């Protein structure tokens, strides 16, 4: 049944191209129904498989001569991210209800992207995972290049080029692993259980990890992310920050760390105080956290603030992975879910609720518009989303970041000081953006801004979308065990035996 989360979006995408273009409302409703259907399947699977153990969804021979199979499977980590994808898929359609340009094609690309994301999270054969991973690039490029705004062609091309470079690195690593393992197949469990030499893993791990981490926005390969987010239409921004960046983090954990655990072991020497690839990537993650927060603090474009915020919060995920302890890894997966929800909500406010009404993202121009009175729902939603993003207790962000910090304290106590600086800067940039956009004294603005006072009210789809995202964050914030009960058993599975028994201990 879970395989239909892939099939439904793909079939719906092709069906949308057959619907009459004179009836855009049909395309909107059709896309929403497809997204709701996949979300319902994701929730059902989540409710039925509470042990977190790996289970097979579909398995048939695909390229028998190469040992490649169409093998879909899921565990607690997959189910968490599939649930996230379902939530973002539905709310993304709701926040795209105002799309008028080539509506059928927009939602066709949108659903193609959603189906491909589901495919990555469900793929147990690494060749199949790579195929879905590559398919993702196509719709995200066109969504930005056609329906985007600021420097959309540049943003789309930059994102695609960075994605292709990262994908090439991953492909080289996977082919090397396939050949080294005897060319018997690319089944995840078989490759994870193969005793690759320490020398091979030391070379393959940084190659594959970096290839995936590029899409996760790891510093210094992060520059595509803010540019792509700003150029993308609202739904595409939500997908990029909400689930596409998580594909990179998921690949780091599911592929690089699972296949090449000895690649995290000490080198036996130190360079600038760094003694392993684990130390290198932990340091890059911390730089990303602090750098992203500080750059967000000085941005004048509202959407760039959220774009660099995503870079900072993705750093928490990568840092959590490098802790190599149970609480840090669990926190990293929790942060994948939490950031997906909250970044999606922040981009929805900035892109749909504010920019589509005011036609500007400059904080200096937004302030005098008195937006807290003109569109109070947007102001309240941003305050809630901003507080949640800062790590306010009661929201998912607090639980996720706390778990990562505890994990970092056990593994890298010194780095927690710098992570703390990033958190403080995070509070500052959210507070600054909130005040500048919504709570600036309107008397300080010029009379030229008065015509903007009468803005269209928040629509029902926007209200529903915001309610779903806020509700999801609050639910996990108040009852994190809902996810932790399936994430923790997944980390105890045989797939991660190499990490548990690795020489980095």
C-alpha positions, -999 to +999 in steps of 0.1 A: +000+000+000+028+024+009+042+021-027+011+041-038+026+072-023+049+070-053+025+058-079-004+082-071+016+115-076+032+101-108-001+090-123-018+123-112+010+143-127+004+128-161-034+130-157-031+167-150-017+173-185-049+158-199-073+180-180-087+211-198-065+241-193-096+263-193-105+248-159-077+256-135-099+249-105-100+213-116-062+210-116-061+225-081-087+202-067-072+172-085-037+180-071-051+184-036-069+151-037-037+133-049-017+149-021-044+140+005-045+105-008-007+100-003-008+117+031-036+093+042-015+063+031+015+077+050-005+082+081-020+047+078+015+031+074+028+052+103-001+039+125+003+003+115+041+000+118+049+013+153+079-010+160+103+010+138+116-022+123+123-025+085+096-040+064+094-046+027+069-027+006+076-041-028+104-063-043+108-075-078+138-081-101+146-050-122+180-055-139+188-091-130+221-092-148+234-065-125+216-077-094+195-046-093+160-048-079+129-026-076+130-029-038+110-006-016+112-008+022+106+014+052+116+017+088+110+043+115+133+068+099+117+064+065+082+066+080+090+098+098+102+115+066+073+100+046+049+115+071+067+149+068+065+147+030+027+140+032+021+170+054+042+193+031+026+179+000-009+188+012-001+223+026+020+231-005-010+227-027-031+248-003-006+276-004-005+274-042-042+279-047-036+313-062-014+300-091-028+312-124+001+307-149-001+272-166-018+257-136-019+222-149+018+221-156+026+236-123+008+210-103+021+182-126+057+192-118+048+196-082+034+161-079+063+146-099+086+161-073+065+148-045+064+112-059+102+113-065+108+123-028+086+095-016+107+072-039+140+082-023+127+076+012+113+042+003+142+029-019+161+000-004+181-007-035+207+021-038+205+022-076+167+028-073+174+054-047+198+072-070+173+071-099+146+088-078+172+112-064+180+123-099+144+126-110+139+152-082+162+176-100+140+179-131+107+192-116+124+215-090+144+231-118+112+239-139+092+250-109+117+277-101+127+286-137+090+291-149+071+301-118+098+317-097+105+354-091+139+370-083+166+358-107+146+326-112+167+313-141+199+318-122+185+303-090+172+272-109+204+266-128+226+271-097+205+246-078+206+221-106+243+224-111+251+219-074+227+189-074+243+173-104+278+178-089+267+162-056+249+134-075+281+127-095+300+123-063+274+099-049+273+079-081+311+074-082+310+062-046+281+038-052+297+023-083+330+019-064+311+001-036+292-021-061+325-032-078+344-037-045+315-059-032+317-082-062+291-066-084+264-087-069+238-060-064+231-027-047+208-039-019+214-017+011+216-045+036+240-065+016+264-036+009+261-025+046+271-060+057+301-063+033+335-059+049+349-030+028+386-023+037+394+005+060+413+023+033+384+020+009+360+034+034+382+063+043+381+073+007+345+065-001+329+080+030+338+117+025+330+114-012+295+101-007+288+121+025+298+153+008+278+145-023+246+141-002+255+170+022+256+195-007+218+190-011+216+193+027+231+228+025+264+220+043+288+249+045+306+259+022+284+242-004+253+260+009+251+290-015+225+273-038+200+271-009+192+308-002+193+317-039+170+288-048+146+295-019+143+332-028+138+325-065+113+296-060+075+301-058+060+295-024+052+258-028+086+251-043+103+269-014+083+248+010+094+216-008+130+227-010+134+235+026+108+211+039+117+178+021+143+182-007+171+193+017+162+164+039+170+140+010+206+151+014+206+145+051+188+112+047+214+101+022+242+110+046+227+088+073+212+060+052+239+056+027+273+072+036+273+064+073+257+030+069+279+017+041+312+032+053+312+035+091+349+030+094+353+062+073+344+080+106+373+064+125+404+084+135+430+089+108+459+082+132+472+118+129+459+153+133+456+182+109+448+216+125+435+197+154+412+175+133+417+138+136+390+122+115+364+129+089+339+130+117+357+159+132+358+177+098+321+174+092+312+183+128+332+215+124+316+223+090+282+217+106+289+242+134+303+267+110+270+264+090+249+269+122+268+301+132+274+314+097+238+309+085+224+326+116+248+356+114+242+362+077+204+359+083+208+386+109+219+412+084+196+404+055+174+431+041+152+407+020+126+389+041+129+357+022+167+356+024+164+357+062+144+324+061+168+311+034+199+315+055+179+303+085+174+270+067+212+267+063+217+273+100+190+247+111+203+221+086+236+224+104+219+210+135+210+179+115+245+173+102+260+180+136+236+155+152+247+128+128+283+134+137+276+128+174+273+091+167+254+086+199+218+075+202+203+108+214+222+129+189+212+107+159+176+106+172+177+144+175+190+147+140+160+128+126+137+148+148+152+180+135+146+168+099+109+165+107+107+197+128+127+219+104+106+206+075+074+217+092+087+251+105+106+261+074+076+253+053+054+275+075+079+304+075+082+303+037+045+301+034+041+333+054+068+352+037+061+340+001+024+336+000+009+357+027+032+387+025+050+389-008+020+379-030+000+407-014+027+435-010+049+425-040+080+433-020+102+414+004+123+444+015+120+447+053+124+485+051+094+487+028+073+461+047+075+479+081+056+511+072+028+490+057+014+482+092+011+445+083+001+434+118-031+453+112-034+448+075-030+410+076-030+401+113-033+364+106+001+365+088+016+384+117+004+359+143+014+329+122+049+343+118+052+350+155+042+314+163+065+300+136+093+322+146+090+313+183+089+276+173+120+281+151+138+297+180+132+265+201+104+276+223+092+248+246+060+232+234+071+231+198+090+204+178+120+226+174+127+227+211+128+189+214+149+183+183+175+210+191+177+199+228+184+163+218+211+174+193+227+196+220+228+168+245+243+145+219+269+171+210+278+177+247+286+140+250+308+139+219+321+174+214+316+195+246+336+224+233+315+228+202+283+233+223+296+268+231+297+278+194+263+261+188+250+282+217+262+313+199+243+302+168+211+297+188+214+332+203+220+346+168+189+327+157+168+344+183+181+377+172+174+373+134+139+360+140+131+388+164+146+414+140+126+401+110+095+399+131+097+435+143+109+449+110+082+432+089+052+434+112+056+456+142+075+487+130+058+520+140+037+528+109+040+565+117+077+563+107+067+553+072+061+576+042+027+585+029+037+567-003+031+534+014-006+541+024-021+524-007-007+491+004-029+492+036-059+476+019-045+441+013-065+410+004-076+390+034-061+356+042-079+329+022-093+297+036-067+274+019-039+296+035-056+294+069-060+256+067-024+251+056-010+272+084-032+254+110-020+220+098+017+230+100+014+246+134-007+217+147+020+192+135+048+211+153+028+215+185+018+178+185+054+166+183+065+193+207+041+181+233+044+144+226+078+137+210+075+100+218+051+097+188+082+099+166+109+088+190+092+054+196+098+045+160+131+064+153+150+048+182+143+012+172+153+019+136+187+031+149+191-002+167+185-022+136+213-044+120+217-017+093+235+005+118+256-023+133+287-010+116+283+024+134+277+007+167+308-015+163+329+009+144+365+018+152+355+053+161+345+040+195 
